[in-house]
Amino acid sequence: MDRRPGVSVRLKLTLSYAGFLMIAGVLLLGAVWVFLLRYVPDRAMLKNPDDRPDGVFPIRSVLLDVFAPRAAAVLVFLLFFGLLGGWILAGRMLAPLTRIADATRTATKGSLSHRIRLPGRKDEFRELADAFDAMLARLEAHVAEQQRFAANASHELRTPLAVSKALLDVARADPDQDPGEVIDRLHAVNTRAIDLTEALLLLSHADQRSFTRERVDLSLLAEEAIETLLPLAEKRGVTFETSGDITPTLGSHALLLQLTTNLVHNAIVHNLPEQGTVWVDTGARPDTVVLTVENTGEKLTPQQASTLTERFQRGTERVHTDHAGVGLGLAIVKTITHAHDGTLTLTPRPDGGIRIAVELPAATPGLS
């Protein structure tokens, strides 16, 4: 925004300091006049020569002649001292603000790695500087994550497009090839590209928190997700064990259903080759509700578990199955959880598999 140049804050503070000092000086001199000079007689007084031979009786006019020039000199000194001292003090007081402004200008040029790191004890300027540093750190991390996400998304979208182009080139070069096979492969590649695009749109929608909050029961969502994915579980030989209570929370029904479905789908796909088990539990606490999904499977280290929510991060089995997904399942779960002010916890099970818990704020009774 273009603004007309104005008086600097330092000059305003300097004039304020000097003006305040001048007012204090005038008030002090006025007090001297009111409480001292007013009691001095305004005419000469006779005295007894025997009392104090060396005494002097001043009169008000004489004292005023002596007092006025010196008072004016004092006021001039106070004005000069106020301007000089005020300029120095204002500069020292505004020095942190200057550093913050310099850091802001540096950030607007695209350099988010710069930090103010204002030394000294806590005060208003240091609180502002610390908050600005924290904002820059979050912004830098967010930009870096978005850049990685854009690079990964470009790579993931380029793969199906390249495969489609290769299939079409082969079909054009070999007219005798069975078109049905080419169509089937193109359909599979196109389906994967559509799934990836829809997942990216869902991530963007959840990140922006542009959804209407309503009362949602996680236990009902868990039942719906299990019912939807039951054919896949039966095909892979996975059984369900469910338990829990009514768990009301406030949020988007569609997003929370997607969260629950992704968790259950992930537990089915990344399970034992046969006779696997998925445990789904919902629980209510005083201020929160918890959805827990556990599964059997291969053993994971805490380090491996911590990376599963990264975007386009795939487990060892994902690329070898017909339900490999696009590497965004748990990333979507994490984003939806954070958009609902919740926490996501991934804990490897000692016998293999993983336990994933989503904790969300509980809905206040009576709210709809």
Secondary structure, DSSP 8 states (H G I E B T S, - for coil): --------HHHHHHHHHHHHHHHHHHHHHHHHHHHTGGGS-SS-----TTT-TT-----HHHHHHHHHHHHHHHHHHHHHHHHHHHHHHHHHHHHHHHHHHHHHHHHHTT---------SS--HHHHHHHHHHHHHHHHHHHHHHHHHHHHHHHHHHHHHHHHHHHHHHHHHH-TTS-HHHHHHHHHHHHHHHHHHHHHHHHHHHHHHT-S--EEEEHHHHHHHHHHHHHHHHHHTTEEEEEEE---EEEE-HHHHHHHHHHHHHHHHHSS-SSSEEEEEEEEE-SSEEEEEEEE--S---HHHHHHTTSTT---TTGGGSTT---S-HHHHHHHHHHHTT-EEEEEE-TTSSEEEEEEEEB--TT--
